């Protein structure tokens, strides 16, 4: 009996000062895992703000334009991604995984494509990204992963930037601040070794005492969240 094969569009989105080739191990791991499960992945690596050869100050400025939903015209990284994939996205499922500022660009691009009716069946994964408000309509389609230390405390400074907060109002009661009002539908910490740039490392010294590398931990958490959709 033939094994049914389904297709999946995957976009890996880089953040600021990312060197070319930094997603190679991640791409290979995803291709291996998905193919073994009868999923035919088309994986693309995108640089919404350019690679490490581009001026990093300008890249940081462009990331800031993607952290707010107030100015549609200012979402530079999101519009760059939108421009690159709008004509290539099919009706099949689409997965966007963004690291750091790439997570902000992934959300903005997907939101624009969803509003245009181009994207319907999709998921967004933000890894070590700045916090940005997620529209309630899309919250369950977005997950957020950040690094934690041995005590379970967040230790990635980039994940402290921005806000998910908003005011809750109920009847005549005083408004109350909810720091997770516009948060992604799923948020989880990952006990990685190293720093902000190391979520997708798969060699020493980015392994724990049980020889599990950061890449396996990150991909494992992402795959667990995607269970039931893939």
Long-range contacts (C-beta under 8 A, 24 or more apart in sequence): 3-38, 4-38, 5-38, 5-39, 5-40, 6-38, 6-39, 6-40, 6-92, 6-93, 7-39, 7-40, 7-41, 7-42, 7-90, 7-92, 7-93, 8-34, 8-39, 8-40, 8-41, 8-42, 8-92, 8-93, 8-94, 8-95, 8-230, 9-41, 9-42, 9-44, 9-88, 9-89, 9-90, 9-92, 9-93, 9-94, 9-95, 10-34, 10-41, 10-42, 10-43, 10-44, 10-94, 10-95, 10-96, 10-97, 11-43, 11-44, 11-45, 11-46, 11-81, 11-85, 11-94, 11-95, 11-96, 11-97, 11-106, 12-43, 12-44, 12-45, 12-46, 12-97, 12-98, 12-99, 12-102, 13-46, 13-47, 13-48, 13-81, 13-96, 13-97, 13-98, 13-99, 13-102, 13-103, 13-105, 13-106, 14-45, 14-46, 14-47, 14-48, 14-49, 14-51, 14-98, 14-99, 14-100, 14-102, 15-49, 15-63, 15-98, 15-99, 15-100, 15-101, 15-102, 15-103, 15-128, 15-129, 16-49, 16-56, 16-59, 16-60, 16-63, 16-100, 16-101, 17-52, 17-56, 17-59, 18-47, 18-51, 18-52, 18-99, 18-100, 18-102, 19-51, 19-52, 20-51, 20-52, 22-200, 23-200, 25-200, 25-201, 25-202, 25-215, 26-97, 26-200, 26-215, 26-218, 26-219, 29-202, 29-215, 29-216, 29-219, 30-219, 33-219, 33-223, 34-230, 37-230, 39-230, 44-85, 46-80, 46-81, 46-84, 46-85, 46-102, 48-76, 48-77, 48-78, 48-80, 48-81, 48-101, 48-102, 48-105, 48-109, 49-76, 49-77, 49-80, 49-101, 49-105, 59-101, 60-101, 62-101, 63-100, 63-101, 63-104, 63-105, 63-130, 66-101, 66-104, 66-105, 66-107, 66-108, 66-132, 67-104, 67-130, 67-132, 67-161, 67-162, 68-132, 68-133, 69-132, 69-133, 69-135, 72-112, 75-105, 75-108, 75-112, 77-101, 77-102, 77-104, 77-105, 77-108, 77-109, 78-104, 78-105, 78-107, 78-108, 78-109, 78-111, 78-112, 79-108, 79-109, 79-112, 80-105, 81-105, 81-106, 81-108, 81-109, 82-108, 82-109, 82-112, 82-113, 85-109, 85-113, 86-113, 86-116, 86-118, 89-113, 89-118, 89-119, 91-120, 91-121, 92-121, 93-121, 93-122, 93-123, 93-229, 93-230, 94-119, 94-121, 94-122, 94-123, 95-122, 95-123, 95-125, 95-226, 96-122, 96-123, 96-124, 96-125, 97-125, 97-127, 97-222, 98-124, 98-125, 98-126, 98-127, 98-129, 99-127, 99-128, 99-129, 99-199, 99-200, 100-127, 100-128, 100-129, 100-130, 100-158, 100-196, 101-129, 101-130, 102-129, 103-127, 103-128, 103-129, 103-130, 103-144, 104-129, 104-130, 104-132, 107-132, 107-134, 107-138, 107-142, 110-138, 110-141, 111-135, 111-138, 114-138, 123-226, 123-229, 124-184, 125-222, 125-225, 126-184, 127-199, 127-218, 127-222, 128-156, 128-158, 128-159, 128-196, 128-199, 129-158, 129-159, 130-158, 130-159, 130-161, 130-162, 131-159, 131-160, 131-161, 131-162, 131-163, 131-164, 131-183, 132-162, 132-164, 133-163, 133-164, 133-166, 133-182, 134-164, 134-182, 134-183, 134-184, 134-185, 135-182, 136-182, 139-182, 139-183, 139-184, 139-185, 140-185, 141-185, 142-184, 142-185, 142-186, 143-184, 143-185, 143-186, 143-187, 143-188, 143-222, 143-225, 144-183, 144-184, 144-186, 144-187, 144-188, 145-187, 145-188, 145-189, 145-190, 145-199, 145-218, 145-221, 145-222, 146-187, 146-188, 146-189, 146-190, 147-189, 147-190, 147-191, 147-192, 147-195, 147-196, 147-199, 148-189, 148-190, 148-191, 148-192, 149-191, 150-191, 152-189, 154-189, 156-195, 156-196, 157-196, 158-196, 186-225, 188-221, 188-225, 190-214, 190-217, 190-218, 190-221, 191-217, 192-217, 192-218
